[in-house]
């Protein structure tokens, strides 16, 4: 039993004058436990079934208010005849009435409309239902019965929610989803859609974009995600993730469509995140491979020249001593033509490394990775608030527009002005 502070004791367990007057009419032997049950039902909406549910500090606080002997022992069973008698007196004192059929309907509708969309555990919903009964001045049903009401309301809400999703699907989307369930091992089959996307390779990226294109092409009613809490959605998604296609096909037509559509709404976001990660990882990999290739080629072609400062000093001395002499007579004896050529190559290679890496990357992209750009642009919407990236975004938009027109290259009429790209199409 958790401890409660003094403020909570005063707020929740203090007896009013009318409470004290009511309790004074009860036998002294039951006065303390009746007081405990009175405040407990006011706090929770139901009677405690055992002493373990009542805080010991609260009991001590009530004992002081009632001036009960400190040695009084509390071992009475809350289900015996005496306990049932004073509980009925408490029900009459609080003005609680028995819950009727109309009240049950109102409780059921309240749970379905107010609690079920949040996806909370059954225990939490049962506690909230007890509070509703307390606020409505109703004597609540037994806890087990209330649990059945909660589960039934949750089940009905979920069914209506899934049927609502299925009703918003287009006929084309229904056909594609049914085909995905019928052939779960196909590229866009149910099982493949649930698979982890895999490592960053071109084939994996192309396969991932194909699945993402499938999910986006269904035009799912994603606005329904705003109508319920994330915990409710996650519970359904976890269930669908654990079911094979054969189990999904056993559901009713509308229910399986709703389950599958809701799963794909969440799965699509996960696939987008993963495709972006793969793209970034692939770009880093291309850059690293290009850099290794360029450095390897440079190291083969260029011999590092040591002692360049000494050579420079010797060339300077020779030049001063023979200012009128020819280079082949004055300079070459100090530093030969081969060594001077090596110095020039080493110098020029220092500023060209990044340009060479970029050149190799462009070659890799053009010969192998270029295929992944059109499908990626068709499923990803790239945005940035940084104006420095505006030319890149404009260029990507330009490429995407060319793809729509089936253009593989640019004509002489195509031009770019600043960061604004304009394209004149031969239609």
C-alpha positions in Angstrom: 0.0 0.0 0.0 1.6 3.3 -1.1 2.0 6.1 1.4 -0.2 9.2 1.1 0.7 12.7 2.2 -1.1 14.9 4.7 -2.8 17.0 2.0 -4.2 13.9 0.3 -5.4 12.6 3.7 -7.2 15.8 4.5 -8.8 16.1 1.0 -9.9 12.5 0.6 -10.4 11.0 4.0 -11.8 13.9 6.1 -15.3 13.3 7.6 -17.9 16.0 7.3 -20.4 16.9 10.0 -23.1 14.9 8.2 -20.7 12.0 7.8 -20.0 12.0 11.5 -23.7 12.2 12.4 -24.5 9.3 10.1 -21.7 7.2 11.6 -22.7 8.0 15.1 -26.0 6.1 14.6 -24.0 2.9 13.8 -22.8 0.5 16.5 -19.3 1.4 17.8 -18.0 -2.0 16.7 -18.5 -1.2 13.1 -18.1 2.6 13.1 -14.4 2.7 12.0 -14.8 0.2 9.2 -18.1 1.8 8.0 -16.2 5.2 7.9 -13.4 3.6 5.9 -15.9 2.1 3.4 -17.8 5.4 3.2 -14.8 7.4 2.2 -13.5 4.6 0.0 -16.6 4.5 -2.0 -16.7 8.3 -2.3 -13.1 8.1 -3.6 -13.3 5.1 -6.0 -17.0 4.6 -6.7 -17.1 1.0 -5.2 -16.8 -0.7 -1.9 -13.5 -2.3 -0.8 -13.5 -6.1 -0.9 -10.7 -6.5 1.7 -8.7 -4.5 4.2 -5.7 -4.7 1.9 -7.4 -2.1 -0.4 -7.6 0.6 2.4 -4.5 2.6 3.2 -3.3 2.1 6.8 -2.5 5.8 7.2 -6.0 6.7 6.1 -7.4 4.3 8.7 -5.3 5.9 11.4 -6.6 9.3 10.2 -10.2 8.1 10.5 -9.5 6.6 13.9 -8.4 10.0 15.2 -11.5 11.8 13.8 -13.9 9.2 15.3 -11.9 9.0 18.6 -11.8 5.2 18.3 -9.6 3.2 20.7 -6.1 2.6 19.3 -6.3 -1.0 20.3 -9.3 -1.8 18.1 -8.6 -4.7 15.7 -10.1 -4.8 12.3 -10.5 -8.4 11.1 -14.1 -8.4 10.0 -14.8 -10.0 6.6 -16.3 -7.4 4.3 -18.7 -10.0 2.9 -20.4 -11.0 6.2 -24.0 -10.1 7.2 -23.0 -7.1 9.3 -20.8 -5.6 6.6 -23.6 -6.0 4.0 -26.1 -4.3 6.4 -24.0 -1.2 7.0 -23.1 -1.0 3.3 -26.7 -0.8 2.4 -27.0 2.0 5.0 -24.1 3.8 3.3 -25.8 3.4 -0.1 -28.9 5.0 1.3 -26.9 7.8 2.9 -25.1 8.7 -0.3 -28.3 8.5 -2.3 -27.0 5.8 -4.7 -29.6 4.0 -6.8 -29.4 0.6 -8.4 -28.1 0.7 -12.0 -30.9 0.0 -14.5 -31.0 -1.1 -18.1 -31.1 2.5 -19.3 -28.1 3.4 -17.1 -26.2 0.4 -18.5 -26.8 1.6 -22.0 -25.5 5.1 -21.1 -22.5 3.6 -19.4 -21.8 1.4 -22.5 -22.0 4.3 -24.9 -19.9 6.5 -22.6 -17.1 3.8 -22.5 -17.3 3.3 -26.2 -17.2 7.0 -27.2 -14.9 8.4 -24.5 -12.6 5.6 -23.2 -12.2 3.1 -26.0 -10.4 5.4 -28.5 -7.6 5.9 -26.0 -6.6 2.3 -26.0 -6.0 2.1 -22.2 -5.9 -1.3 -20.4 -9.1 -2.8 -19.2 -8.2 -2.2 -15.6 -7.9 1.6 -16.2 -11.2 1.7 -18.0 -12.9 -0.3 -15.2 -11.7 2.3 -12.7 -13.0 5.1 -14.8 -16.3 3.4 -15.1 -16.6 3.1 -11.4 -16.0 6.9 -11.2 -18.7 7.5 -13.8 -21.2 5.5 -11.7 -20.1 7.5 -8.6 -20.7 10.8 -10.4 -24.1 9.6 -11.7 -25.1 8.5 -8.2 -25.3 4.9 -9.3 -24.5 1.7 -7.4 -22.1 0.1 -9.8 -22.3 -3.5 -10.9 -19.8 -6.1 -9.7 -16.2 -5.7 -11.0 -16.3 -8.8 -13.2 -19.6 -7.6 -14.8 -18.1 -4.2 -15.4 -15.0 -5.8 -17.0 -17.3 -7.6 -19.4 -19.1 -4.3 -20.3 -15.7 -2.6 -20.9 -14.5 -5.5 -23.2 -17.7 -5.5 -25.1 -17.6 -1.7 -25.6 -14.0 -1.9 -26.7 -14.8 -4.7 -29.1 -17.7 -2.8 -30.6 -15.7 0.4 -31.0 -12.9 -1.4 -32.7 -15.2 -3.2 -35.0 -17.0 0.1 -36.0 -13.6 1.8 -36.4 -12.2 -0.9 -38.7 -15.5 -1.0 -40.7 -15.3 2.8 -41.1 -11.8 2.4 -42.6 -12.8 -0.3 -45.0 -15.7 1.8 -46.1 -13.4 4.6 -47.2 -11.2 2.4 -49.4 -11.4 2.6 -53.2 -12.3 -0.5 -55.3 -8.8 -0.5 -56.8 -7.3 -0.4 -53.3 -9.5 -3.3 -52.2 -8.4 -5.4 -55.2 -4.7 -4.7 -54.6 -5.0 -5.5 -50.8 -6.8 -8.7 -51.5 -4.2 -9.7 -54.0 -1.5 -9.0 -51.4 -3.2 -11.3 -48.9 -3.7 -14.0 -51.5 0.0 -14.0 -52.6 1.8 -13.0 -49.4 5.3 -13.9 -50.7 5.1 -11.7 -53.8 7.1 -8.5 -53.9 4.2 -6.5 -52.5 2.6 -9.4 -50.7 1.5 -9.3 -47.1 4.5 -11.2 -45.7 7.0 -9.1 -47.7 5.4 -5.9 -46.5 6.0 -6.9 -42.9 9.7 -8.0 -43.5 12.6 -5.9 -42.4 13.9 -3.8 -45.4 17.5 -5.0 -45.1 20.9 -3.7 -45.8 21.8 -0.6 -47.9 22.2 -2.0 -51.4 20.7 -0.9 -54.7 18.4 -3.9 -55.0 17.1 -3.5 -51.5 16.4 0.2 -52.0 14.5 -0.6 -55.3 12.5 -3.3 -53.5 11.7 -1.0 -50.6 10.6 1.8 -52.9 8.3 -0.6 -54.7 6.6 -1.6 -51.5 6.3 2.0 -50.5 4.8 2.8 -53.9 2.3 0.1 -53.3 1.3 1.5 -49.9 1.1 5.1 -51.2 -0.9 4.0 -54.3 -3.7 2.7 -52.1 -4.5 6.2 -51.0 -5.4 5.1 -47.5 -7.7 7.4 -45.3 -4.9 8.4 -43.0 -7.0 11.1 -41.3 -8.6 8.4 -39.2 -5.3 8.2 -37.2 -6.1 11.5 -35.7 -9.4 10.2 -34.3 -7.8 7.7 -31.8 -4.9 7.5 -29.5 -1.6 6.0 -30.6 -1.8 3.2 -28.0 -5.1 2.0 -29.6 -3.4 1.9 -33.0 -0.3 0.3 -31.7 -2.3 -2.6 -30.2 -3.9 -3.4 -33.5 -0.7 -3.0 -35.4 1.1 -5.5 -33.1 -1.7 -7.9 -33.6 -1.6 -7.7 -37.4 2.2 -8.0 -37.3 1.9 -11.3 -35.4 -0.7 -12.8 -37.8 0.2 -14.7 -41.0 -1.7 -14.1 -44.2 -3.7 -17.2 -43.7 -5.0 -16.0 -40.3 -5.8 -12.5 -41.8 -7.9 -14.2 -44.5 -10.1 -15.8 -41.8 -11.4 -12.5 -40.7 -14.6 -11.1 -42.2 -14.1 -9.2 -45.5 -14.5 -5.7 -44.0 -12.6 -6.4 -40.8 -9.5 -7.8 -42.6 -9.5 -4.8 -44.9 -9.7 -2.4 -42.0 -6.9 -4.3 -40.1 -4.7 -4.4 -43.2 -5.3 -0.7 -44.1 -4.6 0.5 -40.5 -1.4 -1.6 -40.4 -0.2 -0.2 -43.8 -0.8 3.4 -42.6 1.7 2.9 -39.8 4.0 0.6 -41.8 4.2 3.2 -44.5 5.7 5.8 -42.1 8.2 3.1 -40.9 9.2 2.3 -44.5 9.7 6.0 -45.4 12.1 6.4 -42.4 14.0 3.3 -43.4 14.2 4.2 -47.0 15.7 7.6 -46.1 18.2 5.8 -43.8 19.1 3.5 -46.6 19.6 6.4 -49.0 21.8 8.3 -46.6 23.8 5.1 -45.9 24.2 4.3 -49.6 25.4 7.9 -50.4 28.0 7.6 -47.6 29.0 4.2 -48.9 29.5 5.5 -52.5 31.5 8.4 -51.1 33.7 6.1 -49.1 34.3 3.7 -52.0 35.1 6.6 -54.3 37.5 8.1 -51.9 39.4 4.8 -51.4 39.6 4.4 -55.2 40.9 7.9 -55.8 43.5 7.7 -53.0 44.6 4.3 -54.3 45.0 5.6 -57.8 46.9 8.7 -56.6 49.2 6.7 -54.4 50.1 4.5 -57.5 50.7 7.5 -59.8 52.4 9.9 -57.4 55.7 9.4 -55.7 56.1 11.6 -52.6 59.1 13.8 -53.0 61.1 14.3 -49.8 63.5 17.1 -49.0 61.6 19.7 -51.2 62.9 22.6 -49.0 66.5 21.5 -49.5 65.9 21.2 -53.3 64.4 24.7 -53.3 67.4 26.2 -51.6 69.8 24.5 -53.9 67.8 25.7 -57.0 67.8 29.2 -55.6 71.6 29.2 -55.0 72.3 27.9 -58.5 70.0 30.4 -60.0 71.6 33.3 -58.2 75.1 32.1 -59.0 74.3 31.7 -62.8 71.5 34.2 -63.5 72.2 34.1 -67.2 72.5 30.3 -67.5 70.1 27.9 -69.2 67.7 25.8 -67.1 69.1 22.5 -68.5 72.6 23.7 -67.4 71.8 25.3 -64.1 68.7 23.7 -62.6 68.7 20.1 -63.9 72.1 19.2 -62.4 70.6 20.2 -58.9 67.1 18.7 -59.4 66.4 16.4 -62.5 63.5 16.7 -64.7 61.9 13.5 -63.3 62.1 14.8 -59.7 60.6 18.2 -60.8 57.7 16.4 -62.5 57.0 14.4 -59.3 56.9 17.7 -57.3 54.4 19.2 -59.8 52.2 16.1 -59.7 52.2 16.0 -55.9 51.3 19.7 -55.7 48.5 19.5 -58.2 47.0 16.3 -56.6 46.5 18.1 -53.2 43.7 20.5 -54.5 42.2 17.9 -56.9 41.3 15.2 -54.3 37.7 16.3 -53.7 37.1 17.0 -57.4 38.3 13.5 -58.3 36.2 11.9 -55.6 33.1 13.7 -56.9 34.0 12.7 -60.4 34.2 9.0 -59.4 30.9 9.3 -57.5 29.2 10.7 -60.5 30.6 7.8 -62.6 29.2 5.2 -60.1 25.9 6.9 -60.0 25.6 7.2 -63.8 26.6 3.6 -64.4 24.9 1.8 -61.6 22.9 3.8 -59.0 21.0 6.0 -61.4 18.1 3.6 -61.5 17.2 4.3 -57.9 16.5 8.0 -58.2 13.2 8.0 -60.1 11.4 5.6 -57.8 12.8 7.4 -54.7 11.5 10.7 -56.0 8.1 9.2 -56.6 7.7 8.1 -52.9 9.7 10.8 -51.0 8.9 14.4 -50.7 12.1 16.3 -49.9 11.8 19.6 -48.1 14.2 22.0 -46.3 13.9 25.5 -44.7 17.5 26.2 -45.4 17.8 28.4 -48.5 21.3 27.0 -49.2 19.7 23.7 -50.2 17.1 25.4 -52.5 19.1 24.7 -55.7 19.3 21.1 -54.9 15.6 20.8 -54.2 14.9 22.7 -57.4 17.1 20.3 -59.3 15.3 17.3 -57.9 12.0 18.8 -58.7 13.3 19.4 -62.2 14.3 15.8 -62.6 11.0 14.6 -61.3 9.1 16.8 -63.8 11.3 15.4 -66.6 10.4 11.9 -65.5 6.7 12.6 -65.8 7.2 13.6 -69.4 9.4 10.6 -70.1 12.5 12.7 -70.7 15.8 11.1 -70.1 17.9 14.2 -70.8 17.8 18.0 -71.5 17.6 19.8 -74.7 19.5 22.9 -75.7 16.4 24.9 -74.8 16.7 23.9 -71.2 18.3 26.4 -68.9 18.8 27.4 -65.3 18.9 30.9 -63.9 20.4 31.3 -60.5 18.6 28.8 -58.2 15.5 28.8 -60.3 15.2 26.0 -62.9 13.1 26.5 -65.9 12.5 23.8 -68.5 11.0 24.3 -72.0 9.5 21.0 -73.2 9.0 19.9 -76.7 5.4 18.7 -76.4 
